[in-house]
Amino acid sequence: MLNIESHNNSNSPSDGGIFSSSVERWETDLTPEEISVAQALCKRQLNELDYISINPQPSLIKLLITYLQTPFALWRALDANKEMRGPLLPYVYRRLQALICS
């Protein structure tokens, strides 16, 4: 079902690489709730790279729903990519190791 040829860009699989048209596209493509979650999860890295965080003013109800949906979205993503990622436990170990060691 998900036969994606390019792993670089889910918006335009036929194109490859990074384009200036992609810069700051997140401001229009992501909801205020998604921006808020991303900034919360990546706060340390954003500060290290001197990114200026924005105040997206998310709806608290929608933000709560986003956090509650996260485990189910994670499971769907893991299931959709099982052929690419390989066995689940070694994959989770690699990802956790990357998070802890960075």
Secondary structure as UniProt FT lines:
FT   TURN            13..14
FT   HELIX           20..22
FT   TURN            23..25
FT   HELIX           26..29
FT   HELIX           32..41
FT   HELIX           43..48
FT   TURN            49..50
FT   HELIX           60..80
FT   HELIX           82..85
FT   HELIX           88..101
//
